[in-house]
Amino acid sequence: MTLRFTANLSWLCKEVDLPDRFALARKLGFEAVECGLPYEVSAEDFVKGWKDGGLPLIMINAGTGDMAAGEYGLAALPGREADFRQAIQASLPYALPTGCRFLHVLAGIVPEGSDAEACSTTYVENLKWACALCAEHGMQVLIEPINTMERPGYYLTGTDQAADVIDRVGRPDIGIQYDTHNAQLMEGDITRTLTRNFAKIHHVQVAGLPDRSPPDSGEVNHDHVFTLLERLGYEGWIGCEYRPGPDTAATLGWAERFGIGKG
């Protein structure tokens, strides 16, 4: 079984403008891409880049809200339901023409003192709505535990918490986006948390710790993670979401055994 990797175009291939990163990722040997936040360019330019690049688009994030004001998602914020739905709708011109498989719905940074039960209820109901909308277009929703060192106050922080949310949503078209960087920072014990929740993990992302370096550096043994995913029978994609510096190709030595980096 050969693991499959995507280039996250919000992180890799930044030597060129976003629409041109699709083609650069293909040149480097990637067979698919993902993009955290495509909204720095118009949907028309994004879709044109996708067409020119000729690679499947696996995942994009839904809109974040007002990042300049400290927002990073809206799904768990009571009273912001209309803004949340607008952000989801705004992602569709990027996702639908490209055949995007997954929409990552960001939970959001919860203001200090917020009512925990209200946030929980809002989050589940918003996810139910997003799942129903995405299902109409053949997409699935992802939720990702994110570390509070880099996103203080973020609502969803642990793999088991994400699994519980999925149980409460009660739909088959939602899964966990498991990021080794966030998982190690928040809970460690990657082997057990990944294995315990494997049935609910629909997408994986990797980066070295503590600085989102390439996955052949830092405190996490990604060779072990890759072997574990193979043993568990993982059939999804693995997103490369790390900081490559000015030359993406120079950071792909670890990926040559997977057919990447020789372009």
C-alpha positions as CSV (number, residue, x, y, z in Angstrom):
1,M,0.0,0.0,0.0
2,T,1.4,3.4,-1.0
3,L,0.6,6.5,1.0
4,R,-0.7,9.5,-1.0
5,F,0.3,13.1,-0.3
6,T,-1.1,16.5,-1.2
7,A,0.7,19.8,-1.3
8,N,-1.0,22.3,0.8
9,L,-0.9,25.4,-1.4
10,S,-1.3,27.8,1.5
11,W,2.1,26.6,2.8
12,L,4.1,24.9,-0.1
13,C,5.0,26.2,-3.5
14,K,4.9,29.9,-2.4
15,E,7.7,30.7,-4.8
16,V,4.9,31.5,-7.2
17,D,1.4,33.1,-6.9
18,L,-1.4,30.9,-5.7
19,P,-3.0,30.1,-9.0
20,D,0.4,29.0,-10.3
21,R,1.1,26.7,-7.4
22,F,-1.1,23.9,-8.8
23,A,1.3,23.5,-11.7
24,L,4.4,23.7,-9.5
25,A,3.0,21.0,-7.2
26,R,2.4,18.8,-10.2
27,K,6.0,19.4,-11.4
28,L,7.3,18.4,-8.0
29,G,5.5,15.0,-8.3
30,F,2.4,15.6,-6.2
31,E,-0.8,13.9,-7.5
32,A,-3.2,16.2,-5.6
33,V,-3.4,19.4,-3.7
34,E,-5.3,21.1,-0.8
35,C,-5.5,24.7,0.2
36,G,-6.1,26.2,3.6
37,L,-7.4,29.6,2.6
38,P,-7.8,30.2,-1.1
39,Y,-9.6,33.5,-0.6
40,E,-6.5,35.6,-1.2
41,V,-7.4,35.4,-4.9
42,S,-10.8,35.4,-6.7
43,A,-12.7,32.2,-7.3
44,E,-12.2,32.7,-11.0
45,D,-8.4,32.9,-10.7
46,F,-8.3,30.0,-8.3
47,V,-10.4,27.7,-10.6
48,K,-8.3,28.7,-13.6
49,G,-5.1,27.7,-11.7
50,W,-6.7,24.4,-10.8
51,K,-7.6,23.8,-14.4
52,D,-4.2,24.7,-15.7
53,G,-2.5,22.6,-13.0
54,G,-4.5,19.5,-13.7
55,L,-4.5,18.1,-10.1
56,P,-7.4,17.0,-7.9
57,L,-8.3,19.4,-5.1
58,I,-8.9,17.4,-1.9
59,M,-9.6,20.1,0.7
60,I,-10.2,23.7,1.4
61,N,-11.0,25.6,4.6
62,A,-14.3,27.4,4.8
63,G,-14.1,31.1,5.5
64,T,-12.6,32.2,8.8
65,G,-14.5,35.3,9.6
66,D,-12.5,38.5,10.3
67,M,-9.0,37.3,10.9
68,A,-7.8,40.9,11.3
69,A,-10.1,41.1,14.3
70,G,-8.8,37.8,15.7
71,E,-11.4,35.5,14.4
72,Y,-10.5,32.0,13.1
73,G,-13.8,30.3,12.3
74,L,-17.4,30.9,13.4
75,A,-19.0,27.5,13.8
76,A,-19.0,27.4,17.7
77,L,-19.9,31.1,18.2
78,P,-23.4,31.6,19.5
79,G,-25.2,34.5,17.8
80,R,-23.0,34.3,14.6
81,E,-25.1,31.6,12.8
82,A,-25.9,33.9,9.9
83,D,-22.3,34.9,9.5
84,F,-21.3,31.2,9.6
85,R,-23.8,30.3,6.9
86,Q,-22.5,33.2,4.7
87,A,-18.9,32.0,5.1
88,I,-19.9,28.5,4.1
89,Q,-21.8,29.7,1.1
90,A,-18.8,31.9,0.1
91,S,-16.6,28.9,-0.1
92,L,-18.7,27.1,-2.7
93,P,-17.5,29.1,-5.8
94,Y,-14.0,27.8,-4.9
95,A,-15.0,24.3,-4.0
96,L,-17.7,23.2,-6.5
97,P,-16.1,23.9,-9.9
98,T,-13.0,22.1,-8.7
99,G,-14.7,19.0,-7.5
100,C,-13.3,19.6,-4.0
101,R,-13.8,16.6,-1.7
102,F,-13.6,18.1,1.8
103,L,-14.6,21.4,3.3
104,H,-12.8,22.0,6.6
105,V,-15.2,23.9,8.9
106,L,-13.3,26.0,11.5
107,A,-14.8,25.9,15.0
108,G,-13.6,29.4,16.0
109,I,-12.0,31.2,18.9
110,V,-14.4,31.4,21.7
111,P,-14.4,34.6,23.7
112,E,-13.4,34.2,27.3
113,G,-16.4,33.7,29.6
114,S,-18.6,32.2,26.9
115,D,-21.3,29.8,27.9
116,A,-19.8,26.3,27.2
117,E,-23.2,24.6,26.6
118,A,-24.3,27.3,24.2
119,C,-21.1,27.0,22.3
120,S,-21.4,23.2,22.1
121,T,-25.0,23.3,20.9
122,T,-24.3,26.0,18.4
123,Y,-21.3,24.0,17.0
124,V,-23.2,20.8,16.5
125,E,-26.2,22.5,14.9
126,N,-24.0,24.5,12.6
127,L,-22.1,21.4,11.6
128,K,-25.4,19.6,10.8
129,W,-26.4,22.4,8.5
130,A,-23.0,22.5,6.8
131,C,-23.0,18.7,6.3
132,A,-26.5,18.8,4.7
133,L,-25.4,21.6,2.4
134,C,-22.1,19.9,1.4
135,A,-23.8,16.5,0.9
136,E,-26.0,18.2,-1.8
137,H,-22.8,18.8,-3.7
138,G,-21.0,15.5,-3.0
139,M,-18.6,17.0,-0.4
140,Q,-17.9,16.0,3.2
141,V,-17.2,18.2,6.2
142,L,-13.9,18.0,8.2
143,I,-13.3,19.3,11.7
144,E,-9.7,19.7,13.0
145,P,-8.5,20.0,16.6
146,I,-6.2,23.0,16.7
147,N,-3.6,23.9,19.3
148,T,-4.2,26.8,21.6
149,M,-0.5,27.9,21.7
150,E,-1.0,29.3,18.2
151,R,-4.7,29.9,18.4
152,P,-5.5,30.8,22.0
153,G,-9.2,30.1,22.8
154,Y,-9.8,27.8,19.9
155,Y,-12.9,25.7,20.7
156,L,-11.9,22.3,19.3
157,T,-8.6,21.1,20.8
158,G,-8.5,17.3,21.1
159,T,-9.1,14.2,19.0
160,D,-11.4,12.6,21.5
161,Q,-13.4,15.8,21.7
162,A,-13.7,15.9,17.9
163,A,-14.9,12.3,17.9
164,D,-17.6,13.1,20.4
165,V,-18.7,16.1,18.3
166,I,-19.0,13.8,15.3
167,D,-21.1,11.4,17.3
168,R,-23.4,14.2,18.3
169,V,-23.7,15.4,14.7
170,G,-24.8,11.9,13.8
171,R,-24.1,12.0,10.1
172,P,-21.8,9.9,7.9
173,D,-20.5,12.9,5.9
174,I,-18.3,14.4,8.6
175,G,-14.8,13.3,9.8
176,I,-11.7,14.4,11.6
177,Q,-8.8,16.2,10.0
178,Y,-5.9,14.9,12.1
179,D,-2.9,17.2,12.0
180,T,0.2,15.7,13.7
181,H,1.5,19.2,14.6
182,N,-1.6,20.2,16.5
183,A,-2.1,16.7,18.0
184,Q,1.5,16.6,19.4
185,L,1.2,20.1,20.9
186,M,-2.2,19.4,22.5
187,E,-2.1,15.8,23.6
188,G,0.9,13.9,22.4
189,D,0.5,10.1,22.4
190,I,-0.1,10.2,18.6
191,T,0.0,6.4,18.2
192,R,-2.9,5.8,20.6
193,T,-5.0,8.8,19.8
194,L,-4.8,8.2,16.1
195,T,-5.5,4.5,16.4
196,R,-8.4,5.0,18.9
197,N,-10.1,7.4,16.6
198,F,-9.0,6.0,13.2
199,A,-12.5,5.2,12.0
200,K,-13.4,8.9,12.2
201,I,-10.2,10.2,10.7
202,H,-10.9,11.2,7.0
203,H,-7.9,13.3,6.3
204,V,-4.4,13.6,7.8
205,Q,-1.9,16.5,7.8
206,V,1.8,16.4,8.8
207,A,4.5,18.8,9.8
208,G,7.5,18.7,12.1
209,L,7.5,20.1,15.6
210,P,7.7,22.7,17.1
211,D,8.0,25.0,14.1
212,R,6.0,23.4,11.3
213,S,9.1,22.2,9.7
214,P,9.2,19.4,7.1
215,P,8.2,16.1,8.5
216,D,11.7,14.6,8.5
217,S,12.7,17.0,11.3
218,G,11.6,17.9,14.8
219,E,10.3,15.9,17.7
220,V,7.8,13.6,16.0
221,N,9.0,10.5,14.2
222,H,6.9,10.7,11.1
223,D,8.4,7.5,9.7
224,H,6.6,5.8,12.6
225,V,3.4,7.8,11.8
226,F,3.6,6.7,8.1
227,T,4.2,3.1,9.1
228,L,1.2,3.3,11.5
229,L,-1.1,4.7,8.8
230,E,-0.1,1.9,6.5
231,R,-0.7,-0.7,9.1
232,L,-4.1,0.7,9.9
233,G,-5.0,0.6,6.2
234,Y,-5.3,4.4,5.7
235,E,-6.7,5.1,2.2
236,G,-7.1,8.8,2.4
237,W,-4.7,11.6,1.6
238,I,-1.9,13.1,3.7
239,G,-1.6,16.9,3.5
240,C,1.9,18.4,3.6
241,E,1.2,21.5,5.7
242,Y,4.6,22.8,6.7
243,R,6.9,25.8,6.2
244,P,9.3,24.9,3.4
245,G,11.2,28.2,3.2
246,P,12.0,29.8,-0.2
247,D,12.5,26.5,-2.0
248,T,9.8,23.8,-1.7
249,A,11.8,21.3,-3.7
250,A,14.7,21.4,-1.3
251,T,12.5,20.1,1.5
252,L,11.2,17.1,-0.3
253,G,14.0,14.6,0.3
254,W,11.8,12.7,2.8
255,A,9.2,12.3,0.1
256,E,11.3,10.8,-2.7
257,R,10.4,7.3,-1.7
258,F,6.8,8.2,-2.3
259,G,7.6,9.5,-5.8
260,I,7.6,13.2,-4.9
261,G,10.3,15.8,-5.2
262,K,12.0,14.7,-8.3
263,G,10.3,17.1,-10.7
